[in-house]
Amino acid sequence: MEKLINICMRSILGIIAMYFINSALEKAGISLGVGINMFTVLTSGILGFPGLLALYGIGVYRFL
């Protein structure tokens, strides 16, 4: 039960972080935003902050 609550909390914080990072990138004129969908939410929920960095790393790789 504790693991499920942990994953849910990380997912919620990941959604909030993705929203603010995408907003900041949009204001800077960078079209690198990571979409908020079930895959990205589960990635940030299961892997936490490293998962969030991996999502944006993949976005940078695609941007190049």
Secondary structure, 3 states (H helix, E strand, C coil): CHHHHHHHHHHHHHHHHHHHHHHHHHHCCCCCCCCCCHHHHHHHHHHCHHHHHHHHHHHHHHHC
